[in-house]
Each structure stands twice: as C-alpha cells, then as structure tokens.
Amino acid sequence: MEGTTNYLTERDESKVKRRLTSWISFFMSDRYYKTNARIWTHVVMWAGLAVMNLIMFYSGFNVSVPVSLYFLTRNMIGSMFAFYTVFYLVIPKFLLKGHWFLAFLGFCTPYLFWAVINYVSATYIMSHYEVNDLGMKQLMQRVIAGGWTETLSVPNLLRLFIPVTITIGPVMILKLVLDIIRGTTRQLRLERDNLDLEVNFLRSQLNPHFLFNTLNNIYSLSIRNDAMASDLIMHLSEMMRYTLYDSNTDKVPLQMEAEFLKNYIELETVRYGKKARITFEYDPDQMGDRTIPPLLMFPLVENAFKYSHSTNSAQCWVHGKIEVNGAQMRFEMSNSKGQMPEQKNGIGGIGLGNTRKRLLLLYPGKHELQIEDRPDHYKVVLTITLT
C-alpha cells in the first residue's frame, strides 16, 4: 500500500506540474499577452513597486508622509524613465542593431535623468518641508550645495550608479525574466507545432508502398479464396482507424499503440512470406493504464522492415519486443541487414529524426535511445520512464 501511495503521489505531482507548465505557457504566449494584458501587467508592476517604495521611506526614515510621497514620486518617475528608455528604445533600436556607441549613451541616459530629478526634488523638499531625518537632510544639503555643475558631473553619476541600479533593478529583472520565459515558450511552441505537423503527416498516410503491397496480397488471397484475406483486411482496417481517429490525441494507451504495431507487423509478415523470421512480443497485462504519444515507435518498426528487405529472404529476420516494468518501458527492435538500396524520400526518411525530437521534447531526461548499426544487423533499444 505504501508503494501504491507513493506512486499515486508522484502521478498527482506530475499532473500538477503539467497543468502549471501549461498555464504559464498559455499566459506567456503571444496569443494571450495582447495590449490589454500588457497594460494591466505594467499597472500591477508599478503599483507593487510604489507600495514597496512607500513602505521603505515611511518606515526606514524619520520623514513625514508628504516627504515620503515626494521621494516616492521621484523614484517612480526615475524608474519608469529608465525602464521604458532601456527596453523600448535602447535595446531594440540601438543594441540589437549593432549601434554600440548609441547604446552606451542610451544606458547612461537614465542615470543622468536620475541626477537631474534628484537635484530638483532635493531643492523643492528642502525649501518647502522640514526633514527630521539627519542623514537624509545632510545628503540633500550636499546635493543642493553642489549645484548643477556637481549634479551633472561624471563623479556624481558614478556615485549614483549603485543606488539607482538597486532602485530600478527589480522591474528590470522582472522584465528580463518574463522576456526570457516568453522567448523560451515561443521557441518550444514552435518546435511542438513543427513536430505536430510531422506527426500529422505520419498519421495521415502510411507508406504508399506498404499499402500497395498489402492490397495486392489481399487481392491475390481473395482470388484463391484464402481465409487469410479477411484477417489482412481486419488488420489493415484497424490500422487505418487508429491512424485516422484513435491517435488524434496527445497520448494513447500503450496497449493500443502495441496493437497497432502488431497489426503492421502481421501485414508485413504476409508480404515477406514464410522464409522470413518475424516476431513481435508484448504482454498486455504489464501495460496496465500506461499511456504514450501515438506513433512514437512506429518509425523504428518501419525502419526495421526497410533495412531487412534488402537482405536475402532466407536470411531475413525482424524481432520486436515491448517490456514494461513499473513506470519503465523498454522497446527493442532488431533486424537483419544487407546492402541498402539508394535512400528514397518518404516517411522513413523523417521518421527517426522525428522520433528523436519528440523524445527530447516529451521525455527530457527520461528516455534513452540506443542504436547499434552493424554490417549484418541493425538494432534499436528505446527506454522511457512513462508518467
């Protein structure tokens, strides 16, 4: 019972993670982050920063509420100027276009602007309000005494660098993090869309040569009134139903995927004849309610028959096996191999590459694909930790 509880807990955690990832991906996608969402995001961001600054001034310094509000206004104006100047002018217009000198000047502009509003706010506060905090009062007196010459000097800008950077840092970091997440999400979505196109291609058409040969075999058997013709029609019908209807989802039961592969191998067995040794083993009881992305293993099976077809029929063999142990699935496909004909364009050409990309996207860090390519045989072993 304890093992079952842990297993259920892990599955629940996996579902929560997938839902959270899906929600973040949706929120960060360009389809959702439109003008209204962008405006409200900025409003919430600046409101949060304003609250933090107000609390800092009112609780950290011995100043009145009006003085705190004036410092808050100074910080908000300076932060907004820095934020929109850097992210909406300097980076897209100068930095990304290779205008390095203009980009450098652009990055310096917020500090110069901050020095100006710091001088103006200090002059106004000291002339209109009483500042009880001794340290702050002395600092503003020093700023006012320096005048515009000292305010716009390089040493003063350097002195402002660290405190200004700390002040504007939170919103800058938040913007960078969101942009990185949004860019990563956009790239992953693009990769997933490209894979979906390839999977749809695999789903919508089986190898034309395979279908042609299968129909020819069925026709020949039907002429001879062979009872096997009806079996082949049933296998082909189940395969077509699976590719057209059952596989139109992110994941399918592992047993259903295994039955699809078995139907394919049964049809290929008839085409190869009795001289070829073809086996495919799996235990439905081991699979339980495990699921897997549709047609994930099909390109590996198809490649096995493509390679083995080049050998002499007396030496031709294909062996497949699916084993499930808990959450671990091991799929093995091996075949004889001879002199390969010239590569033709078709599903097999994109199949292995498609499988690799789907594994990296769907099972990062949870799969292992081993390929053994020898002169006389070809073997693929795929191990996946199913979730």
Secondary structure by P-SEA (a helix, b strand, c coil): caaaaaaaaaaaaaaaaaaaaaaaaaaaccccccaaaaaaaaaaaaaaaaaaaaaaaaccccccaaaaaaaaaaaaaaaaaaaaaaacccccccccccaaaaaaaaaaaaaaaaaaaaaaaaaaaaaccccccaaaaaaaaaaaaacccccccaaaaaaaaaaaaaaaaaaaaaaaaaaaaaaaaaaaaaaaaaaaaaaaaaaacccaaaaaaaaaaaaaaaaacccaaaaaaaaaaaaaaaaccccccccccaaaaaaaaaaaaaaaaaaacccbbbbbbbbcccccccccccccaaaaaaaaaaaacccccccbbbbbbccccccbbbbbbbbbbccccccccccccaaaaaaaaaaaacccccbbbbbbbcccbbbbbbbbbcc
